[in-house]
Amino acid sequence: DPKLQYKWRKNLTYVSVFIGFLIVGNIWFEGLQSLATFLGLLSAGLAIALKDPVTDFAGWIFILWRKPFDVGDRIQIGDVKGDVIDIRVFKFTVLEIGNWVHADQSTGRVVHISNHKIFTDSLANYTSDFEFIWNELEVLVTFESDWKKAKGILQEIADLHLQDYVEQAQQQVYRAKKSYLIHYNYLTPIVYTDVKDSGVRLAVRHLSDPRRRRSISEKIWEDTLDKFSEHDDIELAYPTMRIYKEGEG
């Protein structure tokens, strides 16, 4: 398992460095107890001068202890979104998603982030404990369309493509409740109705795998376009302008 091998390599490296430091430090500083006060003042000065590296080290300890994220998780910290591919003493690294690429797909850029950012910036984890996110797909039909029929068609399409996610999500919600106060009344896809300037908006709200959001949306849209084309009383809406001239019927 590549992920397991990666973790073992990282942990063995940290343990080896720590043991080596203890052995060498014991040799170097033996008999220097009289310099304890000097070293205390020196360490305090270094802590002030090296504030960011010290905070980065504290952030690394926090990441290992509390595990707000792990290698392989998809996160957003500040304005940066991506999949965590490495965690080190002073920084962690993500493979960026989003930005100029739509639907949370990879940009190919590797972004290095200082560990102290977890103390100052908001952190969102897409895949920890509850490995699904809620997604909404909006379909706008004209006021003249049979919106009730369109709503029924969208519900059938959503149920067809998303039924497998419901059982998985129920199991994960039960597991997540052990750590968080999470409560969902419904996990099945549902279509909501709303009115906009250009027509009736039908919003399909559904659970989605964060890494498959674009492919799922594509399948739903393709089926929607095919089904709507079979009905003359359903038309997609778009911004339009109507002009009425005085005196004309």
C-alpha positions in Angstrom: 0.0 0.0 0.0 1.8 3.2 -1.1 0.1 5.3 1.6 1.2 2.9 4.3 4.7 2.8 3.0 4.8 6.6 2.9 3.7 6.8 6.6 6.3 4.2 7.7 9.1 6.1 5.9 8.1 9.4 7.5 7.8 7.9 11.0 11.1 6.0 10.8 12.8 9.2 9.7 11.5 11.2 12.6 12.3 8.5 15.1 15.9 8.1 13.7 16.6 11.8 13.8 15.2 12.1 17.4 17.3 9.2 18.7 20.4 10.5 16.9 19.9 14.0 18.4 19.6 12.4 21.9 22.8 10.4 21.5 24.9 13.3 20.0 23.4 15.9 22.4 24.3 13.7 25.4 27.9 13.7 24.3 28.1 17.4 23.4 26.4 18.8 26.5 27.7 16.5 29.2 29.2 18.5 32.0 27.7 21.8 30.8 25.0 22.1 33.5 26.5 25.4 34.6 25.4 26.9 31.3 21.8 26.1 31.9 20.9 29.8 32.6 22.7 30.9 29.5 21.0 28.3 27.3 17.7 29.3 28.8 18.2 32.9 27.8 19.5 31.9 24.4 16.5 29.7 23.7 14.1 32.4 24.7 15.9 34.8 22.3 15.8 32.3 19.5 12.1 31.6 20.1 11.4 35.3 19.6 13.7 35.7 16.6 12.5 32.4 15.0 8.8 32.9 15.8 7.5 31.5 12.5 9.6 28.3 12.5 8.7 27.6 16.1 5.0 28.1 15.3 5.4 25.9 12.3 6.9 23.2 14.5 4.0 23.6 17.0 1.6 23.3 14.0 3.3 20.1 13.0 2.8 18.6 16.5 -0.9 19.7 16.4 -1.4 18.0 13.0 0.1 14.8 14.2 -1.8 14.9 17.5 -5.2 16.2 16.6 -5.2 15.1 13.0 -7.3 17.8 11.4 -6.2 16.3 8.2 -4.0 13.5 6.9 -2.1 12.6 3.7 -4.7 11.9 1.0 -7.4 14.2 2.5 -8.9 17.0 0.4 -8.9 20.2 2.3 -9.2 24.0 1.9 -7.1 26.3 4.0 -7.6 30.0 3.4 -7.9 30.4 -0.4 -6.0 27.2 -1.2 -7.8 24.0 -2.0 -6.2 20.6 -2.8 -5.3 17.1 -1.9 -2.7 16.7 0.9 0.3 14.9 -0.5 3.0 15.5 2.1 3.3 16.6 5.8 6.7 17.8 7.1 8.0 19.6 10.2 7.7 23.1 8.9 5.2 22.8 6.0 2.7 20.6 4.3 2.0 20.2 0.6 -1.2 20.0 -1.4 -1.9 19.2 -5.0 -4.1 22.2 -5.9 -7.6 21.9 -7.2 -10.1 24.5 -8.5 -8.7 28.0 -9.2 -9.0 28.4 -13.0 -10.2 24.8 -13.4 -13.9 24.1 -12.8 -15.6 21.6 -10.6 -12.7 21.0 -8.1 -10.4 19.2 -10.5 -6.6 19.3 -10.3 -4.7 22.2 -11.7 -1.4 20.3 -11.5 0.3 22.9 -9.3 2.0 21.8 -6.0 1.4 24.3 -3.2 3.6 24.4 -0.1 1.8 25.8 3.0 3.4 26.7 6.4 2.1 24.6 9.3 1.3 27.7 11.4 -1.5 28.5 8.9 -3.7 26.0 10.7 -3.8 28.3 13.7 -4.6 31.5 11.7 -6.7 30.4 8.7 -10.0 28.5 8.5 -9.5 24.8 7.6 -12.2 22.8 5.8 -11.8 19.0 5.3 -13.8 17.5 2.4 -13.1 13.8 3.3 -12.5 13.4 7.0 -15.0 11.3 8.9 -17.9 12.1 6.5 -16.6 11.5 3.0 -19.4 13.2 1.1 -20.4 16.8 0.3 -23.7 18.3 -0.6 -23.9 19.5 -4.2 -26.7 21.4 -6.0 -27.4 21.4 -9.7 -29.7 24.1 -10.9 -32.0 23.7 -13.9 -34.0 26.7 -15.1 -37.2 26.1 -17.2 -39.5 28.7 -18.7 -42.7 29.9 -17.0 -44.7 28.4 -19.9 -43.1 24.9 -19.3 -44.8 22.1 -17.3 -42.5 22.6 -14.4 -44.1 19.8 -12.4 -43.3 17.3 -15.1 -39.8 18.6 -15.3 -39.4 18.3 -11.5 -40.5 14.7 -11.6 -38.1 13.9 -14.4 -35.2 15.4 -12.5 -36.1 13.4 -9.4 -36.1 10.2 -11.3 -32.7 11.0 -12.9 -31.2 11.9 -9.5 -32.5 8.7 -7.8 -31.1 6.6 -10.6 -27.6 8.0 -10.4 -27.3 8.6 -6.7 -29.0 5.7 -4.9 -25.7 4.0 -4.2 -24.5 7.0 -2.2 -27.3 7.0 0.3 -26.4 3.7 2.1 -22.8 4.7 2.2 -23.6 8.1 3.6 -25.9 6.7 6.3 -23.0 4.5 7.6 -20.6 7.4 7.6 -23.0 9.7 9.4 -23.5 7.1 12.1 -19.7 6.9 12.5 -19.2 10.6 12.4 -21.8 11.1 15.2 -19.3 9.5 17.6 -17.0 12.6 17.2 -19.3 15.4 16.0 -22.9 16.6 16.6 -24.0 15.8 13.0 -27.7 15.4 12.2 -29.3 15.0 8.8 -33.0 14.3 8.3 -32.7 13.2 4.7 -29.8 11.9 2.7 -31.7 11.0 -0.4 -31.6 13.5 -3.4 -34.4 16.0 -3.5 -35.5 18.6 -6.0 -36.4 22.1 -4.7 -38.6 24.6 -6.6 -37.8 28.4 -6.8 -38.7 31.3 -9.0 -36.2 33.5 -10.8 -36.5 36.4 -13.2 -36.1 34.2 -16.3 -38.1 31.2 -15.2 -38.7 28.4 -12.6 -35.5 27.1 -11.0 -35.4 23.5 -10.1 -32.4 22.7 -7.8 -31.3 19.1 -7.5 -29.6 18.8 -4.0 -27.7 15.6 -3.6 -24.7 13.9 -1.9 -21.6 13.6 -3.9 -18.1 12.1 -3.7 -15.8 15.3 -3.7 -13.6 13.8 -6.3 -16.5 12.7 -8.6 -18.6 15.9 -8.4 -18.0 16.9 -12.0 -18.6 13.4 -13.5 -21.9 13.0 -11.6 -23.1 16.5 -12.7 -22.2 15.6 -16.2 -24.3 12.4 -16.1 -27.3 14.2 -14.6 -27.1 17.0 -17.2 -26.8 14.6 -20.1 -29.8 12.6 -19.0 -31.7 15.8 -18.3 -31.1 17.2 -21.8 -32.1 13.9 -23.4 -35.3 13.6 -21.4 -36.4 17.3 -21.8 -35.9 17.0 -25.6 -38.6 14.3 -25.7 -41.2 16.7 -24.2 -42.5 19.7 -26.2 -43.9 21.3 -23.1 -40.6 21.6 -21.3 -38.0 24.3 -22.4 -34.9 25.5 -20.7 -35.0 29.2 -19.8 -32.4 31.9 -20.2 -32.3 35.7 -19.7 -34.7 37.3 -22.2 -36.2 40.8 -22.9 -39.8 41.4 -23.9 -40.8 44.7 -25.5 -44.4 45.9 -25.7 -45.4 48.7 -28.0 -48.3 50.9 -26.9 -51.3 50.4 -29.1 -50.3 46.9 -30.3 -52.0 43.8 -29.1 
